[in-house]
Amino acid sequence: MNCPDCSSPREHIIRSADEMYVPTEMRPAGLFAWVLRCWECGRNESGYTTLTFRPVTIDDTQLLYNWRNDPETREHSFNQHPLEHTQHEMWVKINLTVFANQTSVLWLIGMIGDTPVGSILINLFSDPMEINIMVAPEFRGSGLGTAMLALAPIPAGTRGRVKGTNPASVWAFYRAGWKMQEIVYVK
């Protein structure tokens, strides 16, 4: 996003409203503070907005590829290998066409205003249904994982698997009201 005054790229910061001076009783669920700051001309804009969701489209392929291939994302994934772009592109197309027609996946992009901040993918065909959540690397630590888990239209009985070496995800599920069912150790 570029500055309307000088056209320079602007820094986009999103923070949980918990970090801002908004009284709890006035804070709706999923409220986030945003700041757009231009380091060239000094223009600042800020405000509050809520987390919303939209369906994933084919236009999100590159965005999802970049998020999934981020080194920290890979470190906390069960499959830590980098993705090949052509395989990822085919996987996205399959999930958006073949499986979507059978209502086997619920795939959403979390949005703060016009900015995509993460994704939720729920395999509705598996038993139990399983959720995969990913927060965009530039928005980690802002409380978005918790908000997405708390506010997305997630069917009852959905299961989340989290690696024990990923405490941020463990805490996001816990703070969103999910309950731990079992601990599995894998060598």
VMD Tcl script that draws the C-alpha trace (Angstrom):
set ca {
  {0.00 0.00 0.00}
  {1.48 3.33 -1.06}
  {1.18 6.73 0.60}
  {-1.45 8.98 -1.08}
  {0.76 12.04 -0.44}
  {4.17 10.93 -1.77}
  {3.47 7.46 -3.33}
  {6.17 5.80 -1.19}
  {5.48 2.35 0.29}
  {3.93 2.60 3.75}
  {4.42 0.43 6.81}
  {1.22 -1.38 7.80}
  {0.96 -2.29 11.49}
  {-1.89 -4.27 13.02}
  {-2.19 -4.82 16.76}
  {-4.76 -6.43 18.98}
  {-7.01 -3.88 20.65}
  {-5.92 -5.48 23.94}
  {-2.70 -3.51 23.52}
  {-4.57 -0.26 22.93}
  {-6.45 1.96 25.36}
  {-9.90 0.65 24.59}
  {-11.93 -0.38 27.65}
  {-12.85 -4.07 27.55}
  {-16.60 -3.34 27.76}
  {-16.34 -1.16 24.62}
  {-14.22 -3.65 22.68}
  {-16.10 -5.99 20.31}
  {-14.61 -9.41 19.63}
  {-11.97 -9.29 16.95}
  {-11.29 -5.54 17.25}
  {-7.86 -4.56 15.98}
  {-5.98 -1.30 15.81}
  {-4.27 -0.45 12.53}
  {-1.65 2.11 11.61}
  {-0.39 3.09 8.17}
  {2.84 5.04 8.44}
  {4.89 6.65 5.67}
  {8.54 7.09 6.59}
  {9.19 9.43 3.61}
  {6.69 12.25 4.21}
  {5.56 11.40 7.77}
  {1.89 10.80 6.99}
  {0.13 8.62 9.59}
  {-3.35 7.14 9.53}
  {-4.81 4.96 12.24}
  {-8.09 3.53 13.41}
  {-9.90 0.44 14.57}
  {-11.44 -2.34 12.51}
  {-12.75 -5.83 13.06}
  {-11.60 -9.14 11.66}
  {-13.74 -10.40 8.79}
  {-13.55 -13.43 6.53}
  {-13.90 -14.05 2.81}
  {-13.62 -17.24 0.76}
  {-10.25 -18.13 -0.76}
  {-10.08 -17.55 -4.52}
  {-7.62 -18.62 -7.19}
  {-6.13 -15.11 -6.94}
  {-4.87 -16.01 -3.45}
  {-2.56 -18.76 -4.76}
  {0.66 -16.71 -4.61}
  {-0.24 -15.18 -1.23}
  {-0.87 -18.61 0.32}
  {2.30 -19.96 -1.28}
  {4.37 -17.15 0.25}
  {2.82 -17.63 3.70}
  {3.28 -21.41 3.64}
  {6.91 -21.24 2.47}
  {7.90 -18.74 5.16}
  {10.73 -20.37 7.20}
  {8.96 -19.96 10.56}
  {5.70 -21.33 9.16}
  {7.55 -24.36 7.79}
  {9.33 -24.87 11.13}
  {5.98 -25.22 12.92}
  {4.28 -27.28 10.18}
  {3.98 -31.04 10.25}
  {5.37 -31.02 6.70}
  {8.46 -28.81 6.93}
  {9.62 -29.17 3.33}
  {9.42 -26.13 1.04}
  {6.58 -26.32 -1.45}
  {7.12 -26.36 -5.19}
  {5.04 -23.60 -6.78}
  {3.47 -25.81 -9.46}
  {2.40 -28.43 -6.88}
  {0.95 -25.70 -4.65}
  {-0.92 -24.16 -7.59}
  {-2.43 -27.54 -8.50}
  {-3.38 -28.20 -4.85}
  {-5.16 -24.82 -4.61}
  {-7.05 -25.46 -7.86}
  {-8.15 -28.90 -6.68}
  {-9.37 -27.55 -3.34}
  {-11.26 -24.73 -5.04}
  {-12.90 -26.82 -7.76}
  {-13.22 -30.55 -7.21}
  {-13.46 -30.57 -3.43}
  {-15.46 -27.35 -3.14}
  {-18.22 -28.86 -5.30}
  {-18.50 -31.71 -2.81}
  {-18.54 -29.27 0.13}
  {-15.53 -30.99 1.62}
  {-13.52 -27.91 2.60}
  {-14.20 -24.56 4.23}
  {-11.37 -22.24 3.22}
  {-11.31 -18.63 4.36}
  {-8.95 -15.66 4.33}
  {-8.99 -13.50 7.46}
  {-9.13 -9.81 6.59}
  {-8.40 -6.59 8.49}
  {-9.96 -3.98 6.25}
  {-8.60 -4.74 2.77}
  {-5.52 -6.56 4.10}
  {-5.35 -10.38 4.12}
  {-3.87 -11.46 7.46}
  {-4.22 -15.25 7.59}
  {-6.11 -18.30 6.44}
  {-8.24 -21.06 7.85}
  {-8.73 -24.36 6.04}
  {-11.10 -26.96 7.46}
  {-11.27 -30.44 5.95}
  {-14.98 -31.21 6.34}
  {-14.54 -34.72 4.90}
  {-12.12 -36.01 7.53}
  {-13.37 -37.65 10.69}
  {-12.99 -35.71 12.89}
  {-12.95 -32.51 10.84}
  {-9.53 -30.89 11.06}
  {-8.54 -27.23 10.96}
  {-5.36 -25.70 9.58}
  {-4.68 -22.09 10.54}
  {-1.95 -19.81 9.24}
  {-1.22 -16.20 10.25}
  {0.65 -14.04 7.75}
  {4.28 -13.72 8.88}
  {4.14 -9.94 9.15}
  {1.19 -10.11 11.57}
  {2.42 -12.76 14.00}
  {2.10 -11.80 17.64}
  {-0.87 -9.49 17.05}
  {-3.55 -11.84 18.42}
  {-4.94 -12.66 14.98}
  {-4.59 -16.43 15.40}
  {-6.76 -16.35 18.51}
  {-9.29 -14.05 16.85}
  {-9.53 -16.23 13.74}
  {-10.08 -19.36 15.86}
  {-12.70 -17.59 17.98}
  {-14.64 -15.82 15.22}
  {-14.50 -18.04 12.10}
  {-17.57 -20.18 11.33}
  {-15.91 -23.39 12.50}
  {-18.23 -26.41 12.74}
  {-18.61 -28.07 16.14}
  {-16.41 -31.13 16.55}
  {-13.54 -29.70 14.51}
  {-10.09 -30.77 15.72}
  {-6.88 -28.75 15.62}
  {-3.50 -30.50 15.62}
  {-0.61 -28.39 16.92}
  {3.04 -29.34 17.25}
  {4.27 -29.11 20.82}
  {7.16 -26.99 19.58}
  {4.68 -24.28 18.55}
  {3.60 -22.61 21.81}
  {2.08 -19.60 19.99}
  {-0.48 -21.88 18.30}
  {-1.14 -23.82 21.50}
  {-1.93 -20.54 23.27}
  {-4.03 -19.23 20.36}
  {-6.29 -22.29 20.54}
  {-6.46 -22.09 24.34}
  {-7.29 -18.34 24.39}
  {-9.97 -18.90 21.72}
  {-11.75 -21.34 24.03}
  {-10.63 -24.64 22.52}
  {-9.99 -27.56 24.89}
  {-7.02 -29.93 24.78}
  {-8.18 -33.45 24.08}
  {-4.97 -35.45 23.91}
  {-1.21 -35.14 23.66}
  {0.57 -37.26 21.06}
  {4.35 -37.69 21.01}
  {6.04 -38.35 17.68}
  {9.67 -39.23 17.12}
}
mol new
graphics top color blue
foreach p $ca { graphics top sphere $p radius 0.5 }
foreach p [lrange $ca 0 end-1] q [lrange $ca 1 end] { graphics top cylinder $p $q radius 0.2 }
display resetview
